[in-house]
């Protein structure tokens, strides 16, 4: 069981799942390899990260989002990089 905290790491959230990553993948509709990459700090699209966090919120029955989960590396689109 995951202790109640003000902030969490994405690694802690995955390490404390009561289901396998494969089952979480099926339930969330996100490819298991994509979830492994996010867990390991690789870049992810914000839409995928939000979908994952929404499902984690359901699993843990608490609000989880970009403001209280650390370790999610959001990929910046090429278009956004060239505008800077």
PyMOL commands that set and color helices and strands:
alter all, ss='L'
color gray80, all
select helices_A, chain A and resi 10-15+21-28+32-39+46-60+78-83
alter helices_A, ss='H'
color red, helices_A
select strands_A, chain A and resi 8-9+69-70
alter strands_A, ss='S'
color yellow, strands_A
deselect
rebuild
show_as cartoon
